[in-house]
Amino acid sequence: MPSESQLRCEECRHAVRGYLAERAACAFPMATIRKRVNQLASEDFSEDEIAAALAFLSGEAQVSTATADGTLYFQATSKGVQS
């Protein structure tokens, strides 16, 4: 049975992927993702939890990254939208 921390990690990944997938035409910085995911999910995911979710989703090719003016942006890929 998964631990409580593992379940929270999965919830965070699901919320981040869902947020980005619904807005697949746009890329967002992590601070915006955290703010909106916490508002929509009625949660308080930390910056570290959001960063870990984004790193996992990037590794699974569900999220792509781009840098502009020194800021890292994240966007759902077609794989991330389909998941």
C-alpha positions as CSV (number, residue, x, y, z in Angstrom):
1,M,0.0,0.0,0.0
2,P,1.4,3.4,-0.9
3,S,2.5,5.7,1.9
4,E,0.7,9.0,2.5
5,S,3.7,10.9,1.1
6,Q,3.6,8.9,-2.1
7,L,-0.1,9.5,-2.5
8,R,0.4,13.2,-2.0
9,C,3.2,13.1,-4.6
10,E,0.8,11.4,-7.1
11,E,-1.9,13.9,-6.3
12,C,0.5,16.8,-7.1
13,R,1.6,15.2,-10.4
14,H,-2.0,14.7,-11.4
15,A,-3.0,18.3,-10.5
16,V,0.1,19.7,-12.3
17,R,-0.5,17.6,-15.4
18,G,-4.2,18.4,-15.5
19,Y,-3.6,22.1,-15.2
20,L,-1.0,22.2,-18.0
21,A,-3.1,19.8,-20.2
22,E,-6.1,22.1,-20.0
23,R,-4.0,25.0,-21.1
24,A,-1.7,23.1,-23.6
25,A,-1.4,26.1,-25.9
26,C,0.5,28.1,-23.3
27,A,3.7,27.7,-21.2
28,F,3.9,28.8,-17.6
29,P,6.6,29.5,-15.0
30,M,6.7,27.3,-12.0
31,A,5.4,30.0,-9.7
32,T,2.3,30.5,-11.8
33,I,1.7,26.7,-11.9
34,R,2.0,26.4,-8.1
35,K,-0.3,29.3,-7.5
36,R,-3.0,28.1,-9.9
37,V,-2.7,24.4,-9.0
38,N,-3.1,25.2,-5.3
39,Q,-6.1,27.4,-6.0
40,L,-7.8,24.8,-8.2
41,A,-7.0,21.8,-6.2
42,S,-7.6,23.4,-2.8
43,E,-4.2,22.2,-1.7
44,D,-1.0,23.7,-0.5
45,F,1.7,22.0,-2.5
46,S,5.1,23.3,-1.7
47,E,7.5,24.7,-4.3
48,D,9.6,21.5,-3.9
49,E,6.5,19.3,-4.5
50,I,5.6,21.2,-7.7
51,A,9.3,21.1,-8.9
52,A,9.4,17.3,-8.3
53,A,6.1,16.8,-10.2
54,L,7.4,18.9,-13.1
55,A,10.7,17.0,-13.1
56,F,8.9,13.7,-13.2
57,L,6.5,14.8,-15.9
58,S,9.4,16.2,-18.0
59,G,11.2,12.8,-17.6
60,E,8.1,11.1,-18.9
61,A,7.9,13.5,-21.9
62,Q,4.5,14.7,-20.7
63,V,5.9,18.3,-20.1
64,S,8.3,20.2,-22.2
65,T,10.5,23.1,-21.0
66,A,11.7,26.3,-22.5
67,T,13.7,29.2,-21.2
68,A,13.0,32.9,-21.9
69,D,14.7,35.8,-20.2
70,G,16.2,33.4,-17.6
71,T,12.9,32.0,-16.6
72,L,12.0,28.3,-17.1
73,Y,8.6,27.7,-18.6
74,F,6.6,24.4,-18.7
75,Q,4.1,23.3,-21.2
76,A,2.1,20.0,-21.7
77,T,3.2,17.9,-24.6
78,S,0.7,15.9,-26.7
79,K,1.6,12.9,-24.5
80,G,0.8,14.9,-21.4
81,V,-2.5,16.0,-22.8
82,Q,-3.5,12.4,-23.7
83,S,-2.6,11.0,-20.3
